[in-house]
């Protein structure tokens, strides 16, 4: 007979091009955060000091669409290093809010932001700003996704249910928990 292992799971969250509403819902888990903390360590996320996405992550929740060259590189790294990847919120699923810019050419966006709307220095930054992709796209345009958690943002209870199931290695059926835009 083998002894049960008490190995803790490794959980990560990633924020690409989105409004952070999904991460705010994640923080609204309240008491459910205690249940997550009993079985998992958060090894990467906006509130974690890690600078590089770690290896061997069990579950990663990804918020936001893919809008820049940095986003493309990050989502591909996340997929390579993650066992179960969940798209968190409508921006990850459909590019939703981040995709609103798709009706405008990238050059026009930069001219509007750094030219027309600038009060002082009217020039595009050359350092510290990632190159925008022509289109903002959902994460499945670049990587395979194991679970979609739709909503704008998804409710804390939906996220809690999904996370606990994923940490147990199960892909939950969320049809009774959420829908797009809710």
C-alpha positions in Angstrom: 0.0 0.0 0.0 1.4 3.4 -1.0 1.2 6.4 1.3 -0.8 9.4 0.0 1.3 12.3 -0.9 0.9 15.7 0.5 2.6 17.4 -2.4 1.3 20.9 -2.8 0.1 22.1 -6.2 1.7 25.0 -8.0 -0.8 27.7 -9.1 0.0 30.7 -11.3 -2.0 33.6 -12.7 -1.1 35.7 -15.7 -2.4 39.1 -16.7 -2.0 39.9 -20.4 -3.9 42.6 -22.2 -7.0 43.1 -20.0 -8.5 45.4 -17.4 -7.6 43.3 -14.3 -11.3 42.7 -13.5 -10.7 38.9 -13.6 -7.9 39.2 -11.1 -10.1 41.4 -8.9 -12.7 38.6 -9.0 -10.0 36.2 -8.1 -9.2 38.3 -5.0 -12.9 38.2 -4.1 -12.7 34.5 -3.4 -12.6 35.5 0.3 -12.8 32.3 2.4 -12.3 30.1 -0.6 -8.7 31.5 -0.8 -8.1 29.6 2.5 -9.2 26.3 0.8 -6.9 27.1 -2.2 -4.0 28.0 0.2 -4.4 24.6 1.9 -3.5 22.7 -1.3 -1.5 25.1 -3.5 1.2 27.6 -3.6 0.8 30.7 -5.8 4.1 30.7 -7.7 3.5 33.5 -10.2 1.1 36.4 -10.7 0.7 40.2 -10.5 0.9 40.1 -6.7 3.8 37.7 -6.6 7.4 38.8 -6.7 8.6 36.2 -9.3 10.1 37.9 -12.4 10.1 34.9 -14.6 7.3 32.4 -15.2 8.4 29.2 -13.4 8.7 25.6 -14.6 6.3 22.8 -13.7 3.2 24.8 -12.9 0.1 22.6 -12.3 -2.6 25.2 -13.1 -2.3 28.6 -14.7 -5.2 31.1 -15.0 -4.6 33.6 -17.9 -6.5 36.9 -18.0 -6.5 39.1 -21.1 -6.0 38.9 -24.8 -2.7 38.6 -26.7 -1.9 42.1 -28.1 1.9 42.5 -28.2 5.0 40.6 -29.0 5.7 40.3 -25.3 2.2 38.7 -24.8 2.9 36.2 -27.6 6.2 35.1 -26.0 4.7 35.0 -22.5 1.6 32.8 -23.4 3.8 30.4 -25.3 6.2 30.1 -22.3 3.2 29.7 -19.9 1.8 26.9 -22.1 5.1 25.0 -22.2 5.5 25.2 -18.4 1.9 24.5 -17.4 0.0 21.3 -17.1 -3.5 22.8 -17.1 -4.1 26.2 -18.6 -7.4 28.0 -18.2 -8.5 31.1 -20.0 -9.9 33.4 -17.4 -12.6 35.8 -18.6 -13.9 37.0 -21.9 -10.8 38.8 -23.0 -8.8 35.5 -22.8 -11.6 33.7 -24.6 -12.5 36.2 -27.3 -10.1 39.2 -27.0 -13.2 41.1 -25.8 -12.1 44.5 -24.4 -8.5 44.3 -25.7 -9.9 43.4 -29.2 -11.8 46.8 -29.3 -8.7 48.3 -30.8 -8.8 45.8 -33.8 -10.9 48.2 -35.8 -8.0 50.7 -35.9 -4.5 50.3 -37.5 -1.6 50.1 -35.0 0.0 53.2 -36.5 -3.2 55.1 -36.0 -3.4 54.1 -32.4 0.1 55.3 -31.7 -0.5 58.6 -33.5 -3.7 59.1 -31.5 -2.1 58.3 -28.1 1.4 59.7 -28.5 0.7 62.5 -31.0 -2.7 64.0 -30.9 -3.4 63.4 -27.2 0.1 64.3 -25.9 0.4 67.6 -24.0 4.1 68.0 -24.0 6.4 65.6 -25.9 4.7 64.4 -29.0 6.6 61.3 -29.9 6.2 57.5 -29.8 8.3 55.9 -27.0 11.1 53.8 -28.3 12.0 52.0 -25.1 9.8 50.1 -22.6 6.8 49.7 -24.8 6.3 46.3 -26.4 5.5 46.1 -30.2 1.8 45.8 -30.7 0.6 42.9 -32.9 -1.6 43.9 -35.8 -4.6 42.3 -34.0 -5.4 41.6 -30.4 -6.4 37.9 -30.3 -7.7 35.4 -27.7 -5.1 33.1 -26.2 -6.3 30.0 -28.2 -5.0 31.7 -31.3 -1.5 30.9 -30.0 -1.7 28.0 -27.6 -4.0 25.1 -26.6 -6.3 25.9 -23.7 -7.7 23.2 -21.3 -10.6 25.2 -19.9 -12.5 28.4 -20.6 -13.9 30.4 -17.6 -16.1 32.9 -19.4 -17.5 36.1 -17.9 -16.6 39.8 -17.7 -15.4 39.1 -15.2 -16.3 35.6 -14.0 -17.8 35.5 -10.6 -15.6 34.6 -7.6 -17.7 31.5 -7.0 -17.2 30.3 -10.5 -13.4 30.9 -10.3 -13.3 29.1 -6.9 -15.1 26.1 -8.3 -12.9 25.9 -11.4 -9.6 26.4 -9.5 -10.4 23.7 -6.9 -11.4 21.2 -9.6 -8.3 22.0 -11.7 -6.0 21.6 -8.7 -7.5 18.1 -8.3 -6.6 17.4 -11.9 -10.2 17.6 -13.1 -11.7 19.7 -15.9 -14.9 21.1 -14.5 -18.2 21.5 -16.4 -18.9 25.2 -15.9 -22.2 25.3 -17.9 -24.2 25.8 -14.7 -21.8 28.4 -13.2 -21.2 31.0 -15.9 -21.8 32.3 -19.4 -20.2 34.8 -21.6 -20.4 38.4 -20.4 -21.7 37.4 -17.0 
